[in-house]
Amino acid sequence: MLKIRNETETDYREVETLTRKAFYNLYIPGCVEHYLVHVMRGHNRSSTLSWNWTAGSSETKKAHLLYTKQIDGLFSYSYEF
């Protein structure tokens, strides 16, 4: 059963692994997207953590939505499946 819920800090490593697998060798050799997810979390953790979502079973993650705050105060998003 697929569950959608807010991301917690315990999901970080698994979500970064999901991102790396999704983008590895897709556009360029290797990938940097998983590192970008890691760096974006370091900025304004308190304002973005409640906006991040993960979907999957209790054993594995299948999707992730990551929202970040822009300079103008609006939120943008990225996602991977």
C-alpha positions in Angstrom: 0.0 0.0 0.0 1.3 3.4 -1.0 1.3 6.0 1.8 1.9 9.8 1.3 3.3 11.6 4.3 5.5 14.5 5.4 9.2 13.7 5.1 11.1 13.3 8.4 14.8 13.5 9.0 15.0 9.7 9.1 14.0 9.7 5.4 16.9 11.9 4.2 19.4 9.1 3.2 16.7 7.0 1.5 15.4 10.0 -0.5 18.9 11.0 -1.6 19.5 7.4 -2.7 16.1 7.5 -4.6 17.2 10.8 -6.3 20.6 9.4 -7.2 19.1 6.3 -8.8 16.5 8.3 -10.7 19.0 10.7 -12.3 22.2 8.6 -12.6 23.6 8.8 -16.1 20.4 10.3 -17.4 21.6 13.6 -18.7 25.4 13.5 -18.0 27.7 10.7 -16.7 27.0 10.4 -13.0 24.7 12.8 -11.3 24.6 15.7 -8.8 20.9 15.9 -8.1 21.1 13.9 -4.9 23.7 16.4 -3.6 21.5 19.3 -4.6 18.6 17.8 -2.5 21.1 17.5 0.4 22.2 21.2 0.0 18.7 22.5 -0.4 17.7 20.9 2.9 20.4 22.8 4.7 18.8 26.2 3.9 15.7 27.1 5.9 15.1 23.7 7.4 12.3 24.9 9.6 10.4 26.5 6.8 10.7 23.7 4.2 10.5 20.5 6.2 6.7 20.5 6.6 6.4 21.1 2.8 8.4 18.0 1.8 6.5 14.8 1.0 7.5 11.3 0.5 5.4 8.4 -0.8 6.0 4.7 -0.5 5.5 1.6 1.7 7.1 1.2 5.1 10.1 -0.6 3.5 10.9 1.7 0.6 10.3 5.1 -0.9 8.8 5.4 -4.3 8.4 9.2 -4.8 9.5 12.4 -3.3 8.3 16.1 -3.5 10.8 18.7 -2.3 9.8 22.4 -1.9 12.2 25.2 -1.5 11.7 28.8 -0.6 12.7 31.3 -3.3 14.1 34.8 -2.7 10.7 36.4 -3.4 9.1 34.3 -0.7 7.2 31.9 -2.9 7.7 28.2 -2.9 9.0 26.2 -5.9 9.1 22.4 -6.1 10.9 19.5 -7.7 9.9 15.9 -7.8 11.0 12.5 -8.8 9.4 9.1 -9.2 
